[in-house]
Amino acid sequence: MFMKTMIIDDEPAICSELEYLLKKYIDIQVDAIHTNPVEALATIIATEPDLLFLDIQMPGMNGLDFAKALNQLSKPPLIVFSTAFHEHALEAFATPAVGYLTKPIMESKLDDVIQKVRTLRSRPDVNERTATAPKLEEQVCIRKNNKIIPIQVGQIFFAFVRERELYVATKESIDKCDLSMNELEAILNRSGSFFRSHRNYILNLKQIKEIIPWFNNTYLIKMNDESQTDIPVSRGNVKAFRGLMNF
């Protein structure tokens, strides 16, 4: 079976070179090439590619942020970063990426990445595994009345940082959490229902009540909690948010 593949790089020459190198793999089919990551997001949502080759430094949206946004999708593609900058390697592997190539791309390194992708693709489908072994919803712990209380991630409406403390909001209350924002984000991202709208906020997409246009073409999100809290979407996250919400 062909792997539907997309290339996203703001340099057309690099896109052409990578497309040429991929032609030797009989199971790779390059269906789309984009030089603009924001435009590519809509295509990814519509076509659900299996594999994505993604540059890191691009205008409009950083490739690392783009990869994290894709992890909100119910069926995100496997991601391979291709970049001229070695210093991004550690940051890249904090995302859902499965491979990292430096430019100029060596065929031997590309072979290794494709083999890894094939191995991952050959594993039993997650849905098949969970059909026989139901998956328990993940939990995080909050502090309430001097007690540590576990809650399911689906109960979380949003989380935010204030004065270096992390708070988690459910429908009825807001309580402290001992995790860092990045640690909590990594847990919530696995559910596919949360979005980091701002460096200080992460929200449950299923608990949005209204989306209100705000200044500088950004948005305020009114949540479904009892206080109907307003949460900002930062300018750098607007396009990813619009793509996820299909507007």
Rosetta blueprint (number, residue, H / E / L):
1 M L
2 F L
3 M E
4 K E
5 T E
6 M E
7 I E
8 I E
9 D L
10 D L
11 E L
12 P H
13 A H
14 I H
15 C H
16 S H
17 E H
18 L H
19 E H
20 Y H
21 L H
22 L H
23 K L
24 K L
25 Y L
26 I L
27 D L
28 I E
29 Q E
30 V E
31 D E
32 A E
33 I E
34 H E
35 T L
36 N L
37 P H
38 V H
39 E H
40 A H
41 L H
42 A H
43 T H
44 I H
45 I H
46 A H
47 T H
48 E L
49 P L
50 D L
51 L E
52 L E
53 F E
54 L E
55 D L
56 I L
57 Q L
58 M L
59 P L
60 G L
61 M L
62 N L
63 G H
64 L H
65 D H
66 F H
67 A H
68 K H
69 A H
70 L H
71 N L
72 Q L
73 L L
74 S L
75 K L
76 P L
77 P L
78 L E
79 I E
80 V E
81 F E
82 S E
83 T E
84 A L
85 F L
86 H H
87 E H
88 H H
89 A H
90 L H
91 E H
92 A H
93 F L
94 A L
95 T L
96 P L
97 A L
98 V L
99 G E
100 Y E
101 L E
102 T E
103 K L
104 P L
105 I L
106 M L
107 E H
108 S H
109 K H
110 L H
111 D H
112 D H
113 V H
114 I H
115 Q H
116 K H
117 V H
118 R H
119 T H
120 L H
121 R H
122 S H
123 R L
124 P L
125 D L
126 V H
127 N H
128 E H
129 R H
130 T H
131 A H
132 T H
133 A L
134 P L
135 K L
136 L L
137 E L
138 E L
139 Q E
140 V E
141 C E
142 I E
143 R E
144 K E
145 N L
146 N L
147 K E
148 I E
149 I E
150 P E
151 I E
152 Q E
153 V H
154 G H
155 Q H
156 I L
157 F L
158 F E
159 A E
160 F E
161 V E
162 R E
163 E L
164 R L
165 E E
166 L E
167 Y E
168 V E
169 A E
170 T L
171 K L
172 E L
173 S L
174 I E
175 D E
176 K E
177 C E
178 D L
179 L L
180 S L
181 M H
182 N H
183 E H
184 L H
185 E H
186 A H
187 I H
188 L H
189 N H
190 R L
191 S L
192 G L
193 S L
194 F E
195 F E
196 R E
197 S E
198 H E
199 R L
200 N L
201 Y E
202 I E
203 L E
204 N E
205 L H
206 K H
207 Q H
208 I E
209 K E
210 E E
211 I E
212 I E
213 P E
214 W L
215 F H
216 N H
217 N H
218 T L
219 Y E
220 L E
221 I E
222 K E
223 M E
224 N L
225 D L
226 E L
227 S L
228 Q L
229 T L
230 D E
231 I E
232 P E
233 V E
234 S L
235 R H
236 G H
237 N H
238 V H
239 K H
240 A H
241 F H
242 R H
243 G H
244 L H
245 M H
246 N L
247 F L
